Amino acid sequence: MTEFSEGQDDPFTPHLAALAVLDDRGVVVGWNRRAQELLGHPDTAVIGRPASEVLVDPRDLTAAKEAAASCRRAGGWFGVLKARHRDGRLVEMGVRAHVLSRDERIREWFLVGALAVDVLEWQRDLAVLDGLYRRCPIGLVVHGPDLRLLRVNRAIERFTGVPAADFRGLPTGQMLLPDDARKAVDRVRRVMETGRPLVYSEQFARLEQDPARERVALVSSFRMEDPSGRVLGVTEMIEDITERHRAQSRLALLDQAGSRIGTTLDVAETARELAEVMVPHLADHASVDLLQPVTRGEEPAQALGGAVVRVGARSVGAQQAGPPHPAGEPVEFGPDTPQARCLADGRPVLEPVLPPDWFSMEGRQGAHAPDLSAHSLIVVPVAARGLVLGVMSLWRSRRPDPFQADDLTLAQELASRAAVAIDNARRFTQQQQTAFTLQSSLLPRAVPDQSAVEVAMRYLPASAAPGLGGDWFDVIPLSGARVALVVGDVVGRGLHAAATMGRLRTAVHTLASLDLEPDEVLSRLDDLVDLLAAEQEAAGERPVGEQVVGATCLYAVYDPVSGRCSVARAGHPPPVVTAPDGQVALLDLPAGPPLGLGGLPFEAREVELAEGSLLCLYTNGLIGERHIDADLGLSKLYAALTRPATALERTCQAVVDSLVSARPTDDVALLIARTRVLPPAGVASWNLPLEPASAARARELTSAKLSEWGLEHLAFTTELIASELVTNAYRYASGPATLRLIRERSLVCEVSDTSHTSPHLRRARTTDEGGRGLFLVAQMTERWGTRYTREGKTVWTEQSLAGTLA
């Protein structure tokens, strides 16, 4: 049997069919070679004999007579009869009979026969061909060699809405939009020239008479040739896959949105990502407007509506003439606009076709539209956890097809996904703001008044790492015009690290008020960290044996009278000192263990700093110890400090610019202090023997020096203070005492002795003869206290010089 793909020729074609001629009596008068091949009878054995005797089996005689009668009545007949082969077997034949008339008296019958199986296959081929043109759901288009349409089937008629007969003779692509027509012509020409078939080529097929409707077709093309190889044209099978294409595009857009929306915990960036996903895949213009509290990281109000801010906006190509709609600007929607309605009730709005003057009818909406030629609009709420965070507006202006219900469903799904990311970003922003508020409240907000050093400070939080760090610095005025400079770093991140930092900073202030030596301060801090760790372990906040509270710290005390600085560190990077001549060096200090290890000693080192020296304290985030070579970071720090600027703030900023990236990966705390030395004329010191007359001598020396300084109005109180402090030293200490007066921001009076016994303030009873001295001292001074040294102690007082002329 011949393969259908090769085509089945008409078996009744004269050169293929068996031919016989019968006279009106049924006698065979004509017989061709094909008849002999099929039935085995030569013409000499058949011609002149009745066909019923030679060709018809007696059992089939009735059927043959009925066929002959029908042929006489109708003048022709077609059907299947069994013919007897020469060898006796029966052969099913398809037979066509036609009447032939020579004149009115003589009639003959022309019989055309073929094997019934060939006739049936040919009829199936005809039925398939008829089905392709009449009933097949897949379009069929036949193009001639001149690129004109020869024929289309009824599926194309249904696809285009144009009668099939109207296509005949039209140029290829005549009814398509120019862009789509050009691609169709190129495809047909390429197949016709190369002969290579094209299978499943996707083609946009938008019609000129209906440009707003998007159509997509799947096209397979092949070249037609006759048996001699002459090109007859190109046939294309076209399947309408518009809905499938839209579904695939929606799925692809959803997949793309999953990877592009919510890449950062930033509200504005997430809104911009949503707008960028929408354009150009779904809309020509997109805007995302969020409620103002959401942009600040705050919880939106339960009541719908409120002021909104345009956070994200995206458009295809250059905008047409119209009012601007910059991102970040407040947007006010009129009460009748779709956006206002969407915000009010939290429901989406689909307007497939906007009237031509829609922007004038709704002026406020038009004032914020990206393109006044927009013809279709979708507005959906951006909602999460039952709260409306804002609205997303989608316009179409360049794409001619309007939005449909499926587009609205897709927009709602994308807005819903983005809303979850926006809400997460909002909540993260809220948490970050809370944490930063806590952290900023724990860090010093201003440099306290003191005369020892000029200070510039910077705190730079990490932008890439989650949570807050525990870096901190501090400047603490001490007695005797001294100042404590502190910098530290708590291990870990988050609120816990910030809270621990606040507790350590408070502890440092408390210890500094005791005037302890730097190594003693670190030892007390070490005990505190051990206590905090024990508390957390008892509360089950950390596994046993795992260090959860750990910190490094550097504590320095500078004395502007002597120009000496005592420094100790606990696992912290050592400070960098820049001499007045520009020489930079790393201060050589014992490393000391980090706080929290316990049981290991800390050592302090005292160095002399010339006036104008720079003391640079920092955390390891500045030199990048965790991420890059620390030596490289130190070399950059040296370079920035080698030629310091006159203004210390500029020097501090130069260090930051040189070492800190735009998005630091670790918190950075930086403190740079320029040392000062009090002039000798502002300091007076005397050694006094411990004898009864020393109190009077102290009063004389104090009175004379205050007169010299022009502070006579403080002479009485200062004489009384000096006399009382020297008297206490005489009574309770041994060895000589030292009286020192310091004039700086306040008047400092100090008495030092070799005793470590601390004086105590108490209220004397009426029967007591003494005990009122320190009480009087406390009443007449702003501050007073005791600091201990290795040689003994110093009792000091401070009186305000406010309003005193220098």
RAQUIUR-V349489 format. One record per backbone hydrogen bond with DSSP energy under -0.5 kcal/mol. CO is the residue of the C=O (numbers start at 0). NH is the residue of the N-H. E is the energy in kcal/mol with one decimal. If there is no record, write none. Layout:
co={CO & CO}
nh={NH & NH}
e={E & E}
This chain:
co={2 & 3 & 6 & 9 & 12 & 12 & 17 & 18 & 19 & 20 & 20 & 21 & 22 & 25 & 26 & 27 & 29 & 31 & 32 & 33 & 34 & 35 & 38 & 39 & 41 & 41 & 42 & 42 & 45 & 48 & 49 & 49 & 50 & 50 & 54 & 54 & 56 & 57 & 59 & 60 & 61 & 62 & 63 & 64 & 65 & 66 & 67 & 68 & 69 & 70 & 74 & 76 & 78 & 80 & 80 & 82 & 82 & 84 & 88 & 90 & 91 & 92 & 92 & 93 & 94 & 95 & 96 & 97 & 99 & 104 & 105 & 105 & 106 & 107 & 107 & 108 & 108 & 109 & 110 & 111 & 112 & 113 & 114 & 115 & 116 & 117 & 118 & 119 & 120 & 121 & 122 & 123 & 124 & 125 & 126 & 127 & 128 & 129 & 130 & 130 & 132 & 138 & 139 & 140 & 140 & 141 & 141 & 142 & 143 & 146 & 147 & 148 & 150 & 152 & 152 & 153 & 154 & 155 & 156 & 162 & 163 & 164 & 166 & 169 & 170 & 172 & 174 & 176 & 177 & 178 & 179 & 180 & 181 & 182 & 183 & 184 & 185 & 186 & 187 & 188 & 189 & 190 & 194 & 197 & 199 & 200 & 202 & 205 & 206 & 207 & 209 & 211 & 214 & 215 & 216 & 216 & 217 & 218 & 219 & 220 & 221 & 223 & 223 & 225 & 229 & 231 & 232 & 233 & 234 & 235 & 235 & 236 & 237 & 238 & 238 & 240 & 241 & 242 & 243 & 244 & 245 & 246 & 247 & 248 & 249 & 250 & 251 & 252 & 253 & 254 & 255 & 255 & 256 & 259 & 263 & 265 & 266 & 267 & 268 & 269 & 270 & 271 & 272 & 273 & 274 & 277 & 277 & 282 & 283 & 284 & 285 & 286 & 286 & 287 & 287 & 287 & 288 & 289 & 290 & 290 & 291 & 292 & 293 & 306 & 307 & 308 & 308 & 309 & 311 & 313 & 314 & 325 & 328 & 330 & 330 & 333 & 336 & 337 & 338 & 339 & 340 & 341 & 348 & 350 & 354 & 356 & 356 & 357 & 359 & 361 & 362 & 364 & 365 & 370 & 374 & 375 & 376 & 377 & 378 & 379 & 380 & 381 & 381 & 383 & 386 & 386 & 388 & 389 & 390 & 391 & 392 & 393 & 394 & 394 & 395 & 395 & 403 & 404 & 405 & 406 & 407 & 408 & 409 & 410 & 411 & 412 & 413 & 414 & 415 & 416 & 417 & 418 & 419 & 420 & 421 & 422 & 423 & 424 & 425 & 426 & 427 & 428 & 429 & 430 & 431 & 432 & 433 & 434 & 435 & 436 & 437 & 438 & 438 & 451 & 453 & 455 & 457 & 458 & 459 & 467 & 469 & 471 & 472 & 473 & 474 & 475 & 477 & 478 & 481 & 482 & 483 & 484 & 485 & 486 & 487 & 488 & 489 & 493 & 494 & 495 & 496 & 497 & 498 & 499 & 500 & 501 & 502 & 503 & 504 & 505 & 506 & 507 & 508 & 509 & 510 & 510 & 511 & 516 & 517 & 518 & 519 & 520 & 521 & 522 & 523 & 524 & 525 & 526 & 527 & 528 & 529 & 530 & 531 & 532 & 533 & 534 & 535 & 535 & 536 & 542 & 544 & 545 & 547 & 549 & 550 & 551 & 552 & 553 & 554 & 555 & 556 & 557 & 557 & 558 & 558 & 559 & 562 & 563 & 564 & 564 & 565 & 566 & 567 & 569 & 569 & 574 & 575 & 576 & 576 & 577 & 578 & 582 & 584 & 584 & 586 & 590 & 591 & 593 & 594 & 602 & 604 & 606 & 606 & 609 & 612 & 612 & 613 & 613 & 614 & 614 & 615 & 616 & 618 & 618 & 619 & 619 & 623 & 623 & 628 & 629 & 630 & 631 & 632 & 633 & 634 & 635 & 636 & 637 & 638 & 640 & 645 & 646 & 646 & 647 & 648 & 649 & 650 & 651 & 652 & 653 & 654 & 655 & 660 & 663 & 663 & 667 & 668 & 669 & 670 & 671 & 672 & 672 & 673 & 674 & 678 & 679 & 681 & 683 & 685 & 685 & 687 & 688 & 690 & 691 & 692 & 693 & 694 & 695 & 696 & 697 & 698 & 699 & 700 & 701 & 702 & 703 & 704 & 705 & 705 & 706 & 710 & 711 & 713 & 714 & 715 & 716 & 717 & 718 & 719 & 720 & 721 & 722 & 723 & 724 & 725 & 726 & 727 & 728 & 733 & 736 & 737 & 738 & 739 & 740 & 741 & 741 & 744 & 745 & 745 & 746 & 747 & 748 & 749 & 750 & 751 & 752 & 761 & 764 & 771 & 772 & 773 & 774 & 775 & 776 & 782 & 784 & 786 & 791 & 792 & 793 & 793 & 794 & 795 & 796 & 797 & 797 & 798 & 800}
nh={5 & 6 & 8 & 12 & 15 & 16 & 112 & 31 & 110 & 28 & 29 & 108 & 25 & 50 & 22 & 47 & 20 & 35 & 36 & 37 & 38 & 39 & 85 & 41 & 44 & 45 & 45 & 46 & 48 & 27 & 52 & 53 & 54 & 55 & 56 & 83 & 59 & 60 & 63 & 64 & 65 & 66 & 67 & 68 & 69 & 70 & 71 & 72 & 73 & 74 & 98 & 96 & 94 & 82 & 92 & 84 & 90 & 87 & 84 & 82 & 115 & 80 & 94 & 113 & 78 & 111 & 76 & 109 & 107 & 106 & 101 & 102 & 23 & 99 & 109 & 21 & 110 & 97 & 19 & 95 & 17 & 93 & 118 & 119 & 120 & 121 & 122 & 123 & 124 & 125 & 126 & 127 & 128 & 129 & 130 & 131 & 132 & 133 & 134 & 135 & 153 & 237 & 152 & 142 & 235 & 149 & 150 & 233 & 146 & 171 & 143 & 168 & 141 & 155 & 156 & 157 & 158 & 159 & 160 & 165 & 166 & 167 & 169 & 148 & 173 & 175 & 207 & 180 & 181 & 182 & 183 & 184 & 185 & 186 & 187 & 188 & 189 & 190 & 191 & 192 & 193 & 194 & 196 & 220 & 201 & 218 & 216 & 176 & 209 & 210 & 212 & 213 & 204 & 240 & 202 & 218 & 238 & 200 & 236 & 197 & 234 & 231 & 232 & 228 & 225 & 144 & 223 & 142 & 221 & 140 & 237 & 219 & 138 & 217 & 240 & 244 & 245 & 246 & 247 & 248 & 249 & 250 & 251 & 252 & 253 & 254 & 255 & 256 & 257 & 258 & 258 & 259 & 260 & 262 & 265 & 269 & 270 & 271 & 272 & 273 & 274 & 275 & 276 & 277 & 278 & 281 & 282 & 279 & 315 & 394 & 313 & 288 & 392 & 289 & 310 & 311 & 390 & 308 & 293 & 294 & 295 & 297 & 296 & 291 & 330 & 289 & 310 & 327 & 287 & 285 & 316 & 328 & 309 & 307 & 332 & 336 & 340 & 341 & 342 & 343 & 344 & 345 & 378 & 376 & 357 & 359 & 360 & 361 & 362 & 365 & 366 & 367 & 368 & 373 & 353 & 395 & 350 & 393 & 348 & 391 & 382 & 388 & 389 & 386 & 383 & 388 & 290 & 381 & 288 & 379 & 286 & 377 & 283 & 284 & 374 & 375 & 407 & 408 & 409 & 410 & 411 & 412 & 413 & 414 & 415 & 416 & 417 & 418 & 419 & 420 & 421 & 422 & 423 & 424 & 425 & 426 & 427 & 428 & 429 & 430 & 431 & 432 & 433 & 434 & 435 & 436 & 437 & 438 & 439 & 440 & 441 & 441 & 442 & 675 & 673 & 671 & 669 & 460 & 667 & 493 & 489 & 487 & 443 & 485 & 476 & 483 & 480 & 481 & 477 & 557 & 475 & 555 & 473 & 553 & 471 & 551 & 469 & 497 & 498 & 499 & 500 & 501 & 502 & 503 & 504 & 505 & 506 & 507 & 508 & 509 & 510 & 511 & 512 & 513 & 513 & 515 & 514 & 520 & 521 & 522 & 523 & 524 & 525 & 526 & 527 & 528 & 529 & 530 & 531 & 532 & 533 & 534 & 535 & 536 & 537 & 538 & 540 & 541 & 539 & 545 & 546 & 547 & 549 & 490 & 594 & 488 & 569 & 486 & 567 & 484 & 565 & 482 & 559 & 562 & 563 & 677 & 608 & 558 & 566 & 606 & 556 & 604 & 554 & 552 & 594 & 586 & 615 & 578 & 584 & 613 & 581 & 578 & 576 & 586 & 588 & 570 & 570 & 596 & 550 & 568 & 566 & 564 & 608 & 612 & 614 & 674 & 577 & 615 & 616 & 672 & 575 & 670 & 621 & 622 & 623 & 624 & 626 & 627 & 632 & 633 & 634 & 635 & 636 & 637 & 638 & 639 & 640 & 641 & 642 & 643 & 647 & 649 & 650 & 651 & 652 & 653 & 654 & 655 & 656 & 657 & 658 & 659 & 663 & 462 & 463 & 459 & 618 & 457 & 616 & 455 & 614 & 674 & 453 & 611 & 681 & 682 & 742 & 740 & 687 & 738 & 736 & 690 & 693 & 694 & 696 & 697 & 698 & 699 & 700 & 701 & 702 & 703 & 704 & 705 & 706 & 707 & 708 & 709 & 710 & 709 & 713 & 714 & 717 & 718 & 719 & 720 & 721 & 722 & 723 & 724 & 725 & 726 & 727 & 728 & 729 & 730 & 731 & 732 & 753 & 687 & 751 & 685 & 749 & 683 & 743 & 747 & 800 & 743 & 747 & 798 & 741 & 796 & 739 & 794 & 737 & 792 & 763 & 767 & 775 & 776 & 777 & 778 & 779 & 780 & 797 & 795 & 793 & 788 & 752 & 786 & 795 & 750 & 784 & 748 & 781 & 782 & 746 & 803}
e={-0.9 & -1.6 & -0.5 & -1.8 & -2.4 & -2.1 & -3.1 & -1.8 & -3.3 & -3.7 & -1.4 & -3.5 & -1.8 & -2.9 & -2.5 & -3.5 & -1.8 & -1.6 & -2.2 & -2.1 & -2.5 & -2.3 & -2.5 & -0.5 & -1.1 & -0.6 & -0.9 & -2.7 & -2.1 & -2.5 & -1.1 & -1.6 & -2.8 & -1.0 & -0.5 & -3.2 & -1.9 & -1.1 & -1.9 & -2.4 & -2.3 & -1.9 & -2.2 & -2.5 & -2.1 & -2.1 & -2.1 & -2.1 & -2.5 & -2.2 & -1.4 & -3.2 & -3.5 & -0.6 & -3.1 & -0.5 & -3.3 & -2.0 & -3.7 & -3.1 & -2.2 & -2.5 & -0.6 & -1.8 & -2.1 & -2.9 & -2.1 & -3.2 & -3.4 & -0.5 & -2.0 & -1.0 & -0.7 & -4.1 & -0.5 & -2.6 & -0.7 & -2.1 & -2.2 & -2.7 & -3.1 & -3.5 & -2.1 & -2.8 & -2.0 & -2.3 & -2.3 & -2.2 & -2.4 & -2.3 & -2.5 & -2.9 & -2.7 & -2.9 & -2.6 & -2.6 & -1.5 & -2.2 & -1.6 & -2.7 & -2.1 & -2.7 & -1.8 & -0.6 & -3.0 & -3.4 & -1.2 & -1.9 & -2.1 & -2.4 & -3.3 & -3.3 & -2.9 & -0.5 & -1.2 & -2.4 & -2.4 & -2.4 & -2.3 & -1.1 & -1.5 & -0.8 & -2.3 & -3.2 & -1.9 & -1.3 & -2.5 & -3.2 & -2.5 & -1.4 & -2.0 & -2.6 & -2.2 & -2.0 & -2.3 & -2.7 & -2.2 & -2.1 & -2.5 & -2.3 & -2.3 & -2.3 & -0.5 & -2.9 & -0.5 & -3.2 & -3.4 & -2.5 & -0.8 & -0.6 & -1.3 & -0.6 & -2.3 & -2.1 & -3.0 & -0.6 & -2.3 & -3.5 & -2.8 & -2.2 & -2.5 & -2.8 & -1.1 & -2.7 & -2.1 & -0.5 & -3.3 & -3.6 & -2.1 & -2.6 & -0.5 & -2.2 & -3.1 & -2.7 & -0.8 & -3.4 & -2.5 & -2.5 & -2.8 & -2.6 & -2.5 & -2.4 & -2.7 & -2.4 & -2.6 & -2.4 & -2.6 & -2.7 & -1.8 & -1.0 & -0.6 & -1.5 & -2.5 & -0.5 & -1.1 & -2.3 & -2.1 & -2.2 & -2.3 & -2.0 & -2.0 & -2.3 & -1.9 & -1.5 & -1.2 & -2.8 & -2.1 & -0.6 & -2.0 & -2.6 & -2.6 & -0.5 & -2.6 & -0.5 & -2.1 & -1.9 & -2.7 & -3.0 & -0.7 & -1.5 & -1.1 & -3.1 & -1.6 & -2.1 & -2.2 & -2.4 & -0.9 & -6.2 & -3.2 & -2.8 & -0.6 & -1.3 & -2.6 & -0.9 & -0.6 & -1.5 & -2.2 & -2.5 & -2.5 & -2.1 & -2.3 & -2.0 & -2.6 & -2.3 & -1.9 & -0.6 & -1.9 & -1.9 & -0.5 & -2.5 & -1.9 & -1.6 & -1.1 & -1.7 & -3.0 & -1.7 & -2.9 & -3.1 & -3.3 & -2.7 & -0.9 & -3.3 & -1.0 & -2.2 & -2.3 & -0.6 & -2.9 & -3.0 & -2.8 & -2.3 & -2.1 & -2.3 & -2.1 & -1.7 & -3.0 & -1.1 & -1.8 & -2.2 & -2.3 & -2.7 & -2.4 & -2.1 & -2.6 & -2.7 & -2.4 & -2.2 & -2.6 & -2.3 & -1.6 & -1.6 & -3.1 & -2.9 & -2.4 & -2.5 & -2.9 & -2.7 & -2.5 & -2.9 & -2.6 & -2.5 & -3.0 & -3.0 & -2.3 & -2.8 & -3.3 & -2.4 & -2.3 & -3.0 & -3.4 & -1.9 & -1.1 & -0.7 & -1.3 & -2.1 & -3.0 & -2.7 & -2.7 & -0.5 & -2.3 & -3.1 & -0.9 & -2.8 & -0.6 & -2.5 & -0.5 & -3.1 & -0.5 & -1.1 & -2.9 & -2.8 & -2.7 & -2.4 & -2.3 & -2.7 & -2.4 & -2.5 & -0.6 & -2.1 & -3.0 & -2.5 & -2.5 & -2.2 & -2.1 & -2.5 & -2.7 & -2.2 & -2.3 & -2.6 & -2.2 & -2.2 & -2.8 & -2.8 & -1.9 & -0.6 & -0.9 & -1.0 & -1.9 & -2.5 & -2.1 & -1.8 & -2.2 & -2.3 & -2.4 & -1.8 & -1.9 & -2.5 & -2.0 & -2.0 & -2.5 & -2.4 & -2.2 & -2.2 & -2.2 & -2.3 & -2.4 & -1.8 & -2.8 & -0.5 & -1.1 & -1.7 & -0.5 & -0.6 & -0.7 & -3.4 & -2.3 & -2.3 & -3.5 & -1.8 & -2.2 & -3.0 & -2.6 & -2.0 & -0.6 & -2.5 & -0.7 & -1.9 & -3.1 & -2.7 & -0.5 & -3.0 & -2.7 & -2.9 & -2.7 & -1.2 & -0.5 & -2.5 & -3.0 & -0.6 & -2.2 & -2.7 & -2.3 & -2.9 & -2.9 & -0.5 & -0.8 & -1.7 & -1.1 & -1.3 & -1.2 & -0.5 & -2.9 & -3.6 & -0.5 & -1.9 & -0.5 & -2.5 & -2.6 & -0.6 & -0.6 & -2.4 & -2.0 & -3.0 & -1.9 & -0.5 & -0.8 & -1.6 & -1.0 & -2.9 & -1.7 & -2.6 & -2.3 & -1.9 & -2.0 & -2.9 & -2.1 & -1.9 & -1.5 & -1.2 & -0.6 & -0.6 & -0.5 & -0.5 & -1.6 & -2.5 & -2.3 & -2.3 & -2.0 & -1.9 & -2.9 & -1.8 & -2.0 & -2.7 & -0.6 & -1.8 & -1.3 & -2.7 & -1.5 & -2.4 & -3.3 & -2.1 & -2.9 & -0.6 & -2.4 & -1.9 & -2.3 & -1.8 & -3.1 & -3.1 & -0.5 & -3.1 & -3.1 & -1.6 & -2.1 & -0.8 & -2.1 & -2.5 & -1.8 & -2.1 & -2.6 & -2.3 & -2.5 & -2.4 & -2.2 & -2.4 & -1.9 & -1.9 & -1.9 & -0.5 & -3.4 & -0.8 & -2.0 & -1.6 & -2.4 & -3.0 & -2.1 & -2.3 & -3.0 & -2.6 & -2.2 & -2.4 & -2.5 & -2.2 & -2.3 & -1.9 & -2.4 & -2.3 & -2.5 & -2.0 & -0.7 & -3.9 & -2.4 & -3.1 & -2.8 & -2.8 & -0.7 & -2.8 & -0.8 & -2.2 & -0.7 & -2.0 & -2.2 & -1.8 & -2.7 & -2.5 & -2.4 & -1.9 & -0.6 & -1.2 & -2.1 & -2.3 & -2.5 & -1.4 & -1.7 & -0.9 & -2.3 & -2.6 & -2.6 & -2.8 & -2.1 & -2.5 & -0.5 & -2.3 & -2.1 & -1.9 & -2.6 & -1.2 & -2.9 & -2.5}
